[in-house]
Amino acid sequence: MSLMTVKYLQELKDRNEKITVLTAYDASFTKHLEQAGIEVILVGDSLGMVVQGHDSTVPVTVDDMVYHTSMVSRVRERALLIADMPYHSYQNKDQALENAKRLMDEAGADMVKFEGAGELVAIAEHLIKNNIPVCGHLGLLPQSVEELGGYKVQGREQTAADKMIEDAQALVDVGVEIIVLECIPQILAKRITTEVDVITIGIGAGVDVSGQVLVLYDLLGITPGKRPKFSKDFLKELGQGKSVTDAIANYVKAVKDLSFPAQEHSFN
């Protein structure tokens, strides 16, 4: 079975078929994702909160990401594998390249993801010129949540919305082919997806993006405490006697048939 490619994801987008993405942090859950047909696996620095017990993603290290990405890559069979670059691991070109190479060469990722634009566009360009594919991330940026004033919807004001579109285009101009859009109004996510030639993956961004991503632990209802509005417990929905793979397959079906996310999982 051949590995998933960005070219194939672009073909899905071109024929209006939604792309399915989930996080994974270890080998066992990765096998469930593969069995259910997930197209992209994200080893997210969200592991800092759902696995390590931190209050944010900030304490996650490059060593942590290499460790968890390695577990996933060992058993990954088909899905495209993206690894997050953690907080303060891409502050300059040399540092970013060194850490990205670890995630690619040592851990087995196909692509790295980092948050933001602005000065970081040059970082993305540097990585891409060195044959490291980059996934962008705009909207709510968990690594910068304190600067953003907490976990709030981003891009509601016109100036902020216009700036996000500019940022998306700037990333695309240097070769970024996938951008995660987190916690932004559905209408803005639709604008970016329509106006910028890029694959958009939404989390709390409505149904009009190219695909959806969720934290696996939210999807299975095992994240303790209050879960985000944009998440859904797909295992609970199926009822007793269903498996983890069943729940993930249900998520895949719901994304593909446009029943997820519903309006209740989106922002105006």
SEGU-306225 format. One record per residue (C-alpha): z, y, x; residue number from 1; chain. Coordinates in nm, 4 decimals. Layout:
! SEGU-306225
ATOM up north east k c
ATOM Z Y X NUM A
...
***
This chain:
! SEGU-306225
ATOM up north east k c
ATOM 0.0000 0.0000 0.0000 1 A
ATOM -0.1050 0.3345 0.1507 2 A
ATOM 0.1256 0.6309 0.1840 3 A
ATOM 0.1069 0.9240 -0.0531 4 A
ATOM -0.0754 1.2308 0.0803 5 A
ATOM -0.0757 1.5996 -0.0062 6 A
ATOM -0.4466 1.5612 -0.0814 7 A
ATOM -0.3648 1.3050 -0.3506 8 A
ATOM -0.0945 1.5322 -0.4944 9 A
ATOM -0.3518 1.8099 -0.5102 10 A
ATOM -0.5825 1.5750 -0.7015 11 A
ATOM -0.3021 1.5104 -0.9505 12 A
ATOM -0.2584 1.8845 -0.9937 13 A
ATOM -0.6328 1.9377 -1.0353 14 A
ATOM -0.6464 1.6879 -1.3213 15 A
ATOM -0.3288 1.8313 -1.4773 16 A
ATOM -0.1151 1.5250 -1.4117 17 A
ATOM 0.2422 1.6165 -1.3275 18 A
ATOM 0.3923 1.5173 -0.9906 19 A
ATOM 0.7303 1.3434 -0.9817 20 A
ATOM 0.9865 1.4204 -0.7118 21 A
ATOM 1.3461 1.3029 -0.6679 22 A
ATOM 1.6074 1.3301 -0.3974 23 A
ATOM 1.7297 1.0247 -0.2074 24 A
ATOM 1.9765 0.9947 0.0766 25 A
ATOM 1.9906 0.6220 0.1557 26 A
ATOM 1.7904 0.2990 0.1625 27 A
ATOM 1.9107 0.1398 -0.1612 28 A
ATOM 1.8309 0.4318 -0.3893 29 A
ATOM 1.4989 0.4803 -0.2099 30 A
ATOM 1.3952 0.1291 -0.3147 31 A
ATOM 1.4713 0.2160 -0.6785 32 A
ATOM 1.2590 0.5321 -0.6507 33 A
ATOM 0.9692 0.3358 -0.5057 34 A
ATOM 0.9912 0.0702 -0.7783 35 A
ATOM 0.9782 0.3399 -1.0459 36 A
ATOM 0.6686 0.5040 -0.8976 37 A
ATOM 0.8087 0.8340 -0.7682 38 A
ATOM 0.5391 1.0199 -0.5755 39 A
ATOM 0.7572 1.2364 -0.3509 40 A
ATOM 1.1044 1.1730 -0.2096 41 A
ATOM 1.3056 1.4713 -0.0919 42 A
ATOM 1.5947 1.4119 0.1448 43 A
ATOM 1.7716 1.7263 0.0326 44 A
ATOM 2.0560 1.9075 0.1989 45 A
ATOM 2.2084 1.8732 -0.1488 46 A
ATOM 2.3641 1.5666 0.0133 47 A
ATOM 2.6261 1.8070 0.1443 48 A
ATOM 2.7593 1.8439 -0.2085 49 A
ATOM 2.6834 1.5125 -0.3812 50 A
ATOM 2.7451 1.2800 -0.0854 51 A
ATOM 2.9671 1.4637 0.1636 52 A
ATOM 3.1878 1.6509 -0.0834 53 A
ATOM 3.1279 2.0056 0.0403 54 A
ATOM 3.1220 2.3068 -0.1915 55 A
ATOM 2.7738 2.4058 -0.0751 56 A
ATOM 2.4828 2.2861 0.1368 57 A
ATOM 2.5763 2.5140 0.4279 58 A
ATOM 2.7870 2.2640 0.6316 59 A
ATOM 2.5034 2.0091 0.6523 60 A
ATOM 2.3760 1.9640 1.0089 61 A
ATOM 2.0470 1.8595 1.1615 62 A
ATOM 2.2155 1.5371 1.2751 63 A
ATOM 2.3135 1.4707 0.9122 64 A
ATOM 1.9560 1.5231 0.7977 65 A
ATOM 1.8139 1.3020 1.0712 66 A
ATOM 2.0640 1.0281 0.9801 67 A
ATOM 1.9884 1.0306 0.6069 68 A
ATOM 1.6135 1.0808 0.6463 69 A
ATOM 1.6032 0.7808 0.8802 70 A
ATOM 1.7688 0.5624 0.6152 71 A
ATOM 1.5097 0.6647 0.3584 72 A
ATOM 1.2098 0.6346 0.5901 73 A
ATOM 1.2993 0.2784 0.6926 74 A
ATOM 1.2346 0.1425 0.3430 75 A
ATOM 0.9939 0.4012 0.2040 76 A
ATOM 0.6657 0.2296 0.1186 77 A
ATOM 0.4447 0.4801 -0.0608 78 A
ATOM 0.6076 0.8109 -0.1517 79 A
ATOM 0.5551 1.1283 0.0504 80 A
ATOM 0.8783 1.1970 0.2387 81 A
ATOM 1.0028 1.5555 0.2723 82 A
ATOM 1.3192 1.6456 0.4638 83 A
ATOM 1.5189 1.9650 0.4245 84 A
ATOM 1.5867 2.1763 0.7299 85 A
ATOM 1.9541 2.2676 0.6978 86 A
ATOM 2.1242 2.6052 0.7217 87 A
ATOM 2.0707 2.7906 1.0519 88 A
ATOM 1.8353 2.5254 1.1857 89 A
ATOM 1.5241 2.7470 1.1779 90 A
ATOM 1.6414 3.0900 1.2936 91 A
ATOM 1.3623 3.1279 1.5492 92 A
ATOM 1.0353 2.9547 1.6319 93 A
ATOM 1.1616 2.7420 1.9196 94 A
ATOM 1.4708 2.6227 1.7328 95 A
ATOM 1.2715 2.5495 1.4184 96 A
ATOM 1.0096 2.3511 1.6090 97 A
ATOM 1.2690 2.1460 1.7976 98 A
ATOM 1.4595 2.0561 1.4809 99 A
ATOM 1.1466 1.9922 1.2747 100 A
ATOM 1.0184 1.7547 1.5425 101 A
ATOM 1.3431 1.5592 1.5191 102 A
ATOM 1.3026 1.5225 1.1437 103 A
ATOM 0.9402 1.4146 1.1827 104 A
ATOM 0.9397 1.2055 1.5025 105 A
ATOM 1.2934 1.0711 1.5131 106 A
ATOM 1.3673 1.0401 1.1407 107 A
ATOM 1.0226 0.9684 0.9961 108 A
ATOM 0.9635 1.2597 0.7570 109 A
ATOM 0.6089 1.3529 0.6562 110 A
ATOM 0.6941 1.7177 0.5944 111 A
ATOM 0.9869 1.9570 0.6345 112 A
ATOM 1.1148 2.2083 0.3816 113 A
ATOM 1.3017 2.5323 0.4319 114 A
ATOM 1.4129 2.8164 0.2094 115 A
ATOM 1.2775 3.1684 0.1859 116 A
ATOM 0.9841 3.3781 0.3046 117 A
ATOM 0.9677 3.7236 0.4651 118 A
ATOM 1.0323 3.6809 0.8371 119 A
ATOM 1.0295 3.3041 0.7871 120 A
ATOM 0.6571 3.3049 0.7113 121 A
ATOM 0.5987 3.3308 1.0868 122 A
ATOM 0.8248 3.0283 1.1366 123 A
ATOM 0.6205 2.8301 0.8842 124 A
ATOM 0.2985 2.9337 1.0571 125 A
ATOM 0.4365 2.8258 1.3958 126 A
ATOM 0.5344 2.4825 1.2663 127 A
ATOM 0.2015 2.4276 1.0934 128 A
ATOM 0.0114 2.5262 1.4095 129 A
ATOM 0.2139 2.2550 1.5834 130 A
ATOM 0.1032 1.9936 1.3281 131 A
ATOM 0.4223 1.9949 1.1230 132 A
ATOM 0.3510 2.0286 0.7491 133 A
ATOM 0.5833 2.2698 0.5691 134 A
ATOM 0.7096 2.2816 0.2114 135 A
ATOM 0.8365 2.6217 0.0980 136 A
ATOM 1.1269 2.6985 -0.1359 137 A
ATOM 1.1550 3.0175 -0.3423 138 A
ATOM 1.3818 3.1398 -0.6215 139 A
ATOM 1.7425 3.0304 -0.6002 140 A
ATOM 1.8100 2.9474 -0.2353 141 A
ATOM 2.1241 2.7311 -0.2106 142 A
ATOM 2.1667 2.8078 0.1603 143 A
ATOM 2.1822 3.1801 0.0757 144 A
ATOM 2.3759 3.1541 -0.2505 145 A
ATOM 2.6476 3.3963 -0.1371 146 A
ATOM 2.3910 3.6635 -0.0520 147 A
ATOM 2.2240 3.6073 -0.3900 148 A
ATOM 2.5523 3.6592 -0.5761 149 A
ATOM 2.6058 3.2988 -0.6810 150 A
ATOM 2.4039 3.0380 -0.8636 151 A
ATOM 2.1989 3.2734 -1.0802 152 A
ATOM 1.8452 3.2759 -1.2164 153 A
ATOM 1.6141 3.4634 -0.9793 154 A
ATOM 1.3044 3.6731 -1.0514 155 A
ATOM 1.3888 3.8075 -1.3948 156 A
ATOM 1.3225 4.1704 -1.2970 157 A
ATOM 0.9578 4.2699 -1.2602 158 A
ATOM 0.9938 4.3846 -0.8996 159 A
ATOM 1.1654 4.0592 -0.8023 160 A
ATOM 0.9001 3.8562 -0.9835 161 A
ATOM 0.6168 4.0414 -0.8103 162 A
ATOM 0.7885 3.9936 -0.4742 163 A
ATOM 0.8203 3.6189 -0.5326 164 A
ATOM 0.4485 3.5940 -0.6067 165 A
ATOM 0.3769 3.7875 -0.2870 166 A
ATOM 0.6079 3.5557 -0.0928 167 A
ATOM 0.4354 3.2480 -0.2344 168 A
ATOM 0.0953 3.3829 -0.1368 169 A
ATOM 0.2184 3.4711 0.2118 170 A
ATOM 0.3384 3.1132 0.2621 171 A
ATOM 0.0099 2.9724 0.1364 172 A
ATOM -0.1859 3.2051 0.3648 173 A
ATOM -0.0301 3.0398 0.6704 174 A
ATOM -0.0912 2.6867 0.5440 175 A
ATOM 0.2016 2.5890 0.3210 176 A
ATOM 0.0691 2.3474 0.0574 177 A
ATOM 0.3792 2.2774 -0.1541 178 A
ATOM 0.6454 2.5220 -0.2780 179 A
ATOM 0.9652 2.4326 -0.4638 180 A
ATOM 1.0567 2.6896 -0.7306 181 A
ATOM 1.4240 2.6802 -0.8255 182 A
ATOM 1.5991 2.8527 -1.1158 183 A
ATOM 1.3343 3.1052 -1.2099 184 A
ATOM 1.1990 3.2092 -1.5522 185 A
ATOM 0.9404 2.9705 -1.6913 186 A
ATOM 0.6856 3.2500 -1.7302 187 A
ATOM 0.7173 3.3431 -1.3609 188 A
ATOM 0.6774 2.9813 -1.2506 189 A
ATOM 0.3618 2.9612 -1.4611 190 A
ATOM 0.2282 3.2809 -1.2995 191 A
ATOM 0.2839 3.1479 -0.9482 192 A
ATOM 0.1262 2.8138 -1.0359 193 A
ATOM -0.1727 2.9881 -1.1913 194 A
ATOM -0.2225 3.2743 -0.9460 195 A
ATOM -0.1422 3.1070 -0.6133 196 A
ATOM -0.3397 2.8079 -0.4859 197 A
ATOM -0.0411 2.5852 -0.4143 198 A
ATOM 0.1339 2.2774 -0.5521 199 A
ATOM 0.4506 2.4003 -0.7245 200 A
ATOM 0.7497 2.1742 -0.7787 201 A
ATOM 1.0018 2.3093 -1.0266 202 A
ATOM 1.3729 2.2618 -1.0696 203 A
ATOM 1.4901 2.4848 -1.3498 204 A
ATOM 1.1441 2.6460 -1.3584 205 A
ATOM 1.0013 2.5171 -1.6857 206 A
ATOM 0.7200 2.2779 -1.7645 207 A
ATOM 0.4188 2.4775 -1.6391 208 A
ATOM 0.4537 2.3884 -1.2697 209 A
ATOM 0.2634 2.1136 -1.0860 210 A
ATOM 0.5616 1.8785 -1.0842 211 A
ATOM 0.9366 1.8386 -1.1203 212 A
ATOM 1.2273 1.7545 -0.8915 213 A
ATOM 1.5858 1.6643 -0.9735 214 A
ATOM 1.8873 1.5599 -0.7723 215 A
ATOM 1.9044 1.1833 -0.8233 216 A
ATOM 2.2786 1.1876 -0.8867 217 A
ATOM 2.2284 1.4353 -1.1733 218 A
ATOM 1.9581 1.2143 -1.3234 219 A
ATOM 2.1941 0.9153 -1.3175 220 A
ATOM 2.4901 1.1113 -1.4529 221 A
ATOM 2.7125 1.0374 -1.1548 222 A
ATOM 2.7529 1.3918 -1.0238 223 A
ATOM 3.1166 1.4862 -1.0952 224 A
ATOM 3.2000 1.8005 -1.2886 225 A
ATOM 2.9588 2.0294 -1.4675 226 A
ATOM 2.5924 1.9634 -1.3986 227 A
ATOM 2.3209 2.2329 -1.3948 228 A
ATOM 2.1492 2.3326 -1.7173 229 A
ATOM 1.8148 2.2144 -1.5817 230 A
ATOM 1.9361 1.8576 -1.5202 231 A
ATOM 1.9380 1.5632 -1.7578 232 A
ATOM 2.1198 1.2275 -1.7596 233 A
ATOM 1.8307 0.9847 -1.8011 234 A
ATOM 2.0488 0.6759 -1.7603 235 A
ATOM 2.2819 0.7721 -2.0440 236 A
ATOM 1.9832 0.8448 -2.2662 237 A
ATOM 1.8624 0.4846 -2.2321 238 A
ATOM 2.1950 0.3355 -2.3395 239 A
ATOM 2.3719 0.0187 -2.2276 240 A
ATOM 2.1986 -0.2611 -2.0461 241 A
ATOM 1.9515 -0.0399 -1.8603 242 A
ATOM 1.9186 -0.0171 -1.4834 243 A
ATOM 1.8894 0.2600 -1.2283 244 A
ATOM 1.5193 0.1818 -1.1948 245 A
ATOM 1.4809 0.2072 -1.5746 246 A
ATOM 1.6361 0.5542 -1.5712 247 A
ATOM 1.4094 0.6734 -1.2906 248 A
ATOM 1.1045 0.5272 -1.4663 249 A
ATOM 1.2136 0.7121 -1.7806 250 A
ATOM 1.2226 1.0352 -1.5787 251 A
ATOM 0.8724 0.9658 -1.4457 252 A
ATOM 0.7439 0.9076 -1.7978 253 A
ATOM 0.9137 1.2211 -1.9326 254 A
ATOM 0.7674 1.4403 -1.6584 255 A
ATOM 0.4210 1.2922 -1.7032 256 A
ATOM 0.4177 1.3305 -2.0828 257 A
ATOM 0.5647 1.6835 -2.0630 258 A
ATOM 0.8788 1.5991 -2.2601 259 A
ATOM 1.0883 1.7006 -1.9575 260 A
ATOM 1.1845 1.9669 -1.8923 261 A
ATOM 1.2350 2.0795 -2.2505 262 A
ATOM 1.3159 2.4382 -2.3406 263 A
ATOM 1.6871 2.3604 -2.3129 264 A
ATOM 1.6386 2.2850 -1.9437 265 A
ATOM 1.4426 2.6046 -1.8730 266 A
ATOM 1.5116 2.9765 -1.8322 267 A
ATOM 1.3530 3.2757 -2.0008 268 A
***
